[in-house]
């Protein structure tokens, strides 16, 4: 059974930083696995933030976070991270960790069959 558990959210002032973690279990980390981060603000659709290929560490980012956010993974701990710097009020959302076992449609929510419950990130101005 796949389980994804996020942590690290909270309240931070604009310009500050947070690091989110996602601990994964029940996944066989083959070469096609991607681990992604998405976010959903109130009244908005869930949107892609970043993703990483588990085997080779290739990363992809949404334009809105390039240069500010960094996705990484720790293979031994089966954990993926999202380092968020220079946070803006527009980054306020619930952040979700997701797993794709087939590596298809990796920039879209429908490419990820497994999801965590999310962690709230609030950036004050």
C-alpha positions in Angstrom: 0.0 0.0 0.0 1.5 3.3 -1.1 1.6 6.0 1.6 2.9 9.5 1.2 3.2 11.7 4.3 4.0 15.4 4.0 5.5 17.6 6.7 7.2 21.0 7.1 4.4 23.4 6.3 3.7 26.5 8.4 3.4 30.2 8.5 6.3 32.4 7.2 6.7 36.0 6.2 7.3 37.0 2.7 10.9 36.5 1.7 11.3 33.6 4.1 12.0 29.9 3.5 10.4 26.6 4.3 11.4 23.0 3.5 8.7 20.4 2.9 9.3 16.7 3.3 7.4 13.8 1.9 8.1 10.3 3.3 7.1 7.5 0.9 6.4 3.9 1.7 5.0 1.0 -0.3 6.7 2.1 -3.5 9.1 0.1 -5.6 11.4 2.8 -6.9 11.9 1.8 -10.5 13.4 3.9 -13.2 10.0 5.2 -14.2 9.0 6.6 -10.8 8.6 10.4 -10.5 7.8 12.2 -7.2 6.1 15.5 -7.5 4.8 18.4 -5.6 1.6 20.2 -6.4 -0.3 23.0 -4.6 -3.9 24.2 -4.3 -4.9 27.6 -3.2 -8.5 28.3 -2.0 -10.8 28.6 -5.0 -8.2 27.5 -7.5 -7.3 24.3 -9.2 -4.5 22.1 -8.1 -1.3 23.1 -9.9 2.0 21.5 -10.7 5.0 22.9 -8.7 7.9 20.5 -9.3 8.8 16.9 -10.0 11.9 14.7 -9.8 12.8 11.4 -11.4 13.7 9.0 -8.6 16.4 7.1 -10.5 18.5 9.8 -12.0 17.3 12.9 -10.2 16.2 14.9 -13.3 14.0 17.8 -12.2 11.2 19.9 -13.7 9.7 23.1 -12.3 6.7 25.3 -12.9 7.8 28.7 -14.3 6.3 30.4 -11.2 8.8 28.7 -8.9 11.9 28.4 -11.0 14.9 29.9 -9.2 13.1 29.9 -5.9 12.2 26.3 -5.2 14.4 23.2 -5.3 13.1 19.6 -5.3 15.4 16.8 -4.2 15.3 13.3 -2.9 17.1 11.0 -0.4 17.0 7.5 -1.8 18.0 5.8 1.4 15.3 7.6 3.4 12.7 7.3 0.6 12.0 11.0 1.1 11.5 13.8 -1.3 12.0 17.5 -0.3 10.9 20.8 -1.6 13.1 23.7 -0.5 11.2 26.9 -0.9 13.0 30.2 -0.8 12.0 33.8 -1.4 8.4 32.9 -0.6 5.6 35.2 -1.7 2.0 35.6 -0.5 1.0 34.0 -3.9 2.7 30.8 -2.7 0.1 30.3 0.0 -1.6 27.0 -0.6 -1.9 23.4 0.5 1.1 21.5 -0.8 0.7 17.9 -1.9 3.2 15.2 -2.5 2.4 12.8 -5.3 3.8 9.7 -6.8 3.8 8.6 -10.5 4.9 5.0 -11.1 4.9 5.2 -14.9 6.5 8.6 -15.4 3.7 9.8 -17.8 2.1 13.2 -17.8 4.4 14.2 -15.0 3.5 17.9 -15.2 -0.2 17.1 -14.6 -2.1 16.0 -11.6 -3.8 13.2 -13.5 -0.4 11.6 -14.1 -0.1 10.8 -10.4 -2.3 8.1 -8.9 -0.9 8.4 -5.4 -1.3 11.5 -3.1 -0.5 12.6 0.4 -3.0 14.5 2.5 -1.2 17.8 2.1 0.5 20.4 4.3 -0.5 24.0 4.6 1.9 26.8 3.6 0.9 30.3 4.5 3.0 33.3 3.5 2.2 36.6 5.1 2.9 40.0 3.5 
